[in-house]
Amino acid sequence: MITPQTNDGSPVQFDSTVSRPRAWFAFAMIFLLMMSDYIDRQIIVSLFPHLKEEWGLSDKQLGGLVSVISIVVALGSIPVALLADRFGRVKSIFVMASIWSAATIACMFARNYSQLFAARAVVGLGETGYGSVGSALISALFPKRLHATLLGAFFGASSVGAVLGVVLGGVIAEHWGWRAAFGAVGFPGLLMALGFLLVPDYKNVIVKIAPTLDSKGPASHLTRMFKTLSRGPTMWVLCVAGSFQMIVVSAIWSWAPSFFNRYHGMPPATAAKYAAVLVLFGALGAMFWGWVADRISRERGANKLVMLCVTTSLTAALFIAAFTLALPQSSQFVLILAAASMMTCTVGVSVSAILDVTNPGLRSTGAAVHAFAINLFGLAVGPFLGGVISDHWGLQTALAVIPAAGFLASIFYWKASRSYEADARVAAGTVQQESPAEGTGGKADDAPLGGARA
């Protein structure tokens, strides 16, 4: 067993209220549930050929079955995170996982497109807030120097889950039909949800926003809450950057199986396996780039955002080349894999930066704001936009055009790198103000705007 160490060789310090084994058990369960989350999300893409044949669906309709989850996740992410910050993360995640697993099972009983669309929406309802609440749990149980690495692994689990979803969907549908695929992945999710009740939660840091004379109801309170989240522009710029990059990721993940099926003549199960390799490279890339980010940001935290400027640009260039140049199948696949290994570089690093600049009492909420943005303006856009472009100009054209969003992501990551250090210092100052109250076991007091007491 490898014991994490600091730069001088001493062991890293975990949350003093949770033992090291329990912290790593918590991470393992969080990782497994993220896999379950994306297995249930992505299994549908390997079933596209079967659904298209059986129900005569357009690519726009098929893309909608993926996009609806991201839309629902986006709309519910902030309210769910606020509840989790207030009432506990472990119980919240248990409820989420139970809902999305049960809804996945319900998909196998759909008799038409509308019923399947509704069931997929409920899957999204269950998955609402999981990424942000899980991120906050990791950031509380582990020291800061491990955050980008562990968050990269956590969000890398989404790629692993997407791999399994694509492969399992293709293989199961080939042998037992597409309906059986939903049941095969839904029931294990219910078991994992029950196991999550054994995970330790961390003590809530309650942020109470004091009313003012000019308060004008819920809208004013919400405005003040957002101002409390982060006092600078970094968080909002990161949300824009992440959204552009997730357009690329979601389009590639959703349409790769169909691309291999249509343009290279592969059977659906074989196309799913090729797409799974692509997604697996994304999972490895998320963990690798998180590891790199932790190391290059030791002296200057903004270095990890500068790194994202480079990797998002390279991702866009490689995908565009792969889908526009006249290349042999093997050469095209190599370029696609190279781009796939970088396209998920942002997931853990961007969230770790969000947590660095967010008020510690609102970490789940801060991560949820980011999740709202990347789901509604990124993950929901990619599959649907790909379907629309494909219906009019062909799938290869869609996959050649959409990756250009990575160049826009690069610009905004550079902009975020310019303000990150100042905003992180403000958040660190908030933590120092709270530290005398931490560990006292006393009851939380009302704190002024921007303050928090444990």
N, C-alpha and C positions, 0 to 999 in steps of 0.2 A: 504493500500500500504506500502511495506517495503522499508525503505530508507537505502541504503548501508552505512556503517560507517567504520571508521578507527579503529585501536586497542584502541585508547583512547576515542572512542565514538563519535567523530566528523564526520560529513558527508564527504563522499569521494568527490573528486573534479573531475568533468567531463571536457572535452574539453571546454575551456572558450568561444569558438566561437559558441558552440552548446548548446541549453538548454537541461536540463535533460529529459523532455518529448520527445523532438525530437531525443535524443540519444537512448532512449528506443524504440521509434517507428522504428528507423533505425535497431536496433537489431532484433525487431520482424519481419521486412521484410527480413532481411538477413537470419533469422532462417527459415522462410516460403519458401524462394527460395532454401535453402539447402534441405529442405524436397522435394520440387518439383524436384530438381536435382536427388535425389536418388530414388524417385518414378519412374522417367523415366528410370533410370539405371536398377533398380532391378525388375521392373514389368516382365521382360523377363523370370526370373528364374521360376516363377510360371506357365509360359506358355510352359516350356520345354516338359512336357508329351504330350501336344497337337501338338506341332511342330514335335516332334519325331514320333508321330503316323501319322500325315498328310503328312509329307515330307520325312520320313524315315531317319532322321539325326542321325549321330553318336554323342557320348558324346563330342568328340573333337570339332565337329562343333558347338554344343550347347554352349560349353564353350567359343568358339571364339566370339559368339554374345555378351558376357559380356566383354571379354578381349579387344576387338577392341576399346571400349570406353576408357578404361584406357590407351591404347597405344596412341590414338589421343590426349587425355588430357595431357599425359606426353610430347609429342613432341611439343605441342603448349603452354604449361604453362608458360615458361620463356618469349618468345616473347610477349604474351598477357599481362603478368604482367609488363613488361617493358613499354609497351604502356599505361597501366593503371596508373602506377606511374607517367608517364609524362603528360597524357591528362585527367585524371579523372577516379575515380573508379565507380561512379554511372552510368555514361553513358556506360561504358564498360560492367557493369553487366546487364544493360537493353538489350544491344545487345546480350550478351551471352544467357540470359534467353529466348529471343525471338527465337533465332536459335534452341536451344535444344527442345523447346516446339513444334515448327513447324515441326522439324524432327521427333519427337515422333508421331505426327499426321500422318506424311507420312508413318510410319511403317505399318499402318493399310491397306495401299494399295499395299503392297509388294505381288508379285505373286510367288516368288521363293526365295531360300536361298540367292542368290547373291544380290537381291534387298533389302532384309531385312538387310543383312550385311552392305550394303552401307548406308542405312538409319540410322542404329545404329552408323556408323562411324560419320555421320553428327551430331547425338546427342552428341557424344563425342567432336566434334568441338565446339559446343555451350557451353559445360560445361568446356571447357579449361580455366583454370585460375580462375574459380569462387572461389574455396576454398582459394587460396592464396590472392586474391584481397579482398574477404570478411573478411579474417583474419586481413589484414592490416587496413581495415575500422574500425573493432571492436577495434583494439589496439590503434587507433588514437582517437576514441570517448569516451573511457572509461579509468579510471586510471589503472595503472599496477597491483595493488593488486587484481583486478577483472579479469585479463586477462585469467589465466588458467581456472577459473570457467566458464567464458563466452565463451571461445574458446572450452571448453569441451562441453558446451551446444550447441554451433554452430555445432560442428562436431557430437554431439549426435543427432542433427536433421537429419543427414544422416541415422542413424539407424532408427529413427522414419519414415523417408521417405521410407526406405527399407521395414519396416513393412507394411506400407500402400500399397506400390507397390506390395508386395507379396500377401497380403490379397485381394486387389482390383483385381489384375490380376486373381487370382484363382476364385473368386466369379463371376466376370463379364464374364470370359471365359466360366464358367459352364452354365450361363444363356443365353448369347448373342454371344458367340464365342470369340476366342482370338483376332480377329481384333478390335472388339469394345473396348477392354481393352486399347489399345493405344490412341484412341480418347478420352476416358473418362478422362485420366490423362493429355493429351496434352493441351486441351483448357484452363483449369484453370491456367496452367503455363503461358500462354500468358497474362491473366489478371493480374497475380502477377508481370509480367515484367513491365507492364504499371504502376502499383502502386509503383514500385521501383523508378520511376522518382521523387517521393516526398521525397526521403531520402536525408538528408544533406551529402555533401561530405566534406572532410577535405582539408586544404590547402596543396598543394604539397610542398615537400622538395626536391629541385632539386639537384642531385649530378652530377657534371660535372667532368669528368676525364680528367685532363690536358694532352695534348700530350707530348711525350718525343722524344729526338733525335733518339732513337732506335725503335720508333713505326714503325710497318711493316704492316699497314692496319688493316682490321676488326678483324683478329685473335688476333693481339696484343692488340687491344682495348678491346676485349672480355675477354682476360686473365686478364687485369688490372681491368676490372669491377668485375670479380669473386674475385680477391684479395681484392677489396674494400668492397665487401659484408661482409666478416668476416675475421679477421686477424688471427684466430686460427683454430684448427681442429674440434671444437665441432659441427659446423653446418654439416660438411661432415660426421662425425661419426653418428650423429642423422639421417641423410638420409639413411645410411646403416641399422641402427637399425630399423627404421620405415618401410623400405622395407620388411625386414624379417617378421615383425609382420603383415603387410598387406597381405602377402601371406596366412597367417592363416585365417585372417578375411574374405578375398574375397572368399577363397575356402569354408569355412563354410557357408557363406551367399548364395553362388551360388548353392551349392549342397544339402543343408539341405532339401528343398522340395522334391527333387528326392529321397533322402535317405529314408524319411518317406513313400513315395509312393511305392518304390520298396521293402524295407526290412520289413516294418510293414503293407503293404497291404492297406494303406490309399488311398481313392480317392484323385485326385489332389487338389480339393478345401480344403479338410480336412488337407492334408499334408501341404498346403500353410499356413493354420492357425497355425499349430504346429510350422512351421518355423518362422512365424511372432512373436510368443511368444519369441522364441530364439533371434531374432533380437531386440525385444523390451527390453529384458534384457541387450543387448549390449548398447542400447541408454541410459538406466538408469545408466549403469556402466560408460559410458563416462562422464556423468555429475557428478556422485558421485566421481570418481577418480580425476576429475579436481578440485572439491571442496577440497578433501583431499590434493591434491598437493599444492594448494594455502596456506593451513594452515601449512603444515609441512615444507614449504620452506621460511617461514617468517624470520627465523634466518639464514638459510643457503640455498641458492637457489638450490644447487645441490641435496638436499634431494629429490626433486621431481623426479629426474632421478634415484636415488637409489631405490625409490619406484617402478619405472617401471622395474627394474631388477627383483624384487620379483614377481610382478604381471604377467609379461610375462612368467616367468618360471612356475608359478602355472597354468596359462592358458594352456600351452603345456602339462603339466602332467595330467591335468584333461581331456582334449580332448583325449589324447592317451589312458587313462584308459577307457573312455566311449566307444571308438570304438574298443577296443581290448579284454576287459574282457567279459565273458559270464554273462550278467546281464539281469534281467527282464526289460521289456520296460519302466516301470515307474522309475526304478533306473537309467537306462541309461539316460533318459530324465532329471532327476535331475542333474546328473553330467554334461550333456551338458549345461544346464542352468547356473550352477555354473561357468563353463568355459566361457560361453558367457558374463556373467556379468563383466568379467575381460579382455576379449580379446580386447575391444575398449579403454582400459585405456590409451593408448598412444596418441590418436588422438589430443586432446586439449593440453595435457601437452607437447608433443613433439613440437608442433607448437609454443607454448608460449616460450619454451626454444630457438627455432630458432629465434624468434623475439627479445629475450633478447640479443643475440650475433650478431645480424645483424645491419649494418649501418642503422640508422633511415631513411635516404633518399631512401633506397632500400628495405624497408620492404616487399612490395608486391613481389619484385623479389626474396628476400631471402626465403619467403614462397613458391614461385613458384619453386625454386630449390628443396625444400623438396617435393613439389607436383609432380614434374617431376620424382624424384627417387621412391617415393612410388607407383606412378601409373604405371610406366614402369617396375620396378623391383619387385613390390609387387602386386598391384591390378590386373595388366594384367597377372601375372604369375599364381596366385592361381586358377582361374576358368579353364584355359587351361590345366595346369598341372594336376588338378583334373580329367579333361576329359580324358587325355592321360592315366593316371594310371588306371582310371575306365575301359576304353576300354580293357586294358590288364589283369588287376588283380582284378577288381571289385571296386565298389564305396566305400564300407566300408573300404577296404584297403587304398584307397586314403585318406579318412578322418582320418585314423589312423596314416598315415605317415606324411602328410603335416604339422600338428601342431608342429612337432619337430623343425620347423623353429623358433618357439618362444624361444627356448633355445639359438639360435644364436643371436636373438634380445636382449636377456638379457645381453649377454656378451658385446655387443656394447653399450647398455645404461650405463653399468657400466663404460666403457671406457670414454664415453661422460661426465659422472659425475666428472671425474678426471680433465678435462680441462675447464668445464663450468664456474667456478667462475672467472678465469683469463680472459676468452674471454668476459664475461659479463661486467667486469670492463673496458675493452677496448672500448666496445660499449657505455657504460655510459660516458666515457671520451669524445667520439665523440659528444654525446648529449650536454655535458657541453660546448664544444667549439662552438656549434651552438646557444646556448641559447641567447646570446646578440642580435642576429639578429632576433629572433622569435618575432612575434607580431608587428614588426615595420612597416609592410606593404610595405617595400622597395623591390625593384626588386632583384632577386637572382643574386649574383655575381659568377664568376668562382671561384671554390675552387680547391685546390690541391688534389691529389689522396688521397682518404680516408676522405676528408673533405666534408662538405655540408653547404649550407646557406639557410635559409628560406626566 
